[in-house]
């Protein structure tokens, strides 16, 4: 096997590895986003706050989902204030 052919095989291997890692990252993002939406909609928050969190999650999907799990879920456990 020539050295050029071996270099091409390594490039192909790295390309497939990078594609697999990118696919795994996209899948993890989709799972995070969908689980945040289900968590928001299933929470005990009032309708207006649920709407705010869902809109925020759609406007900034990654940040909105992370902020929901970091801060929003904690507030959702408290009774609704009237």
LINGI-V186754 format. One record per helix or strand. SS is the DSSP state (h for helix, s for strand). FROM is the first residue (numbers start at 1). LEN is the number of residues. Records with the same first field share a line. If there is no record, write none. Layout:
SS = FROM-LEN ; FROM-LEN
//
This chain:
h = 3-39 ; 47-13 ; 61-16
//
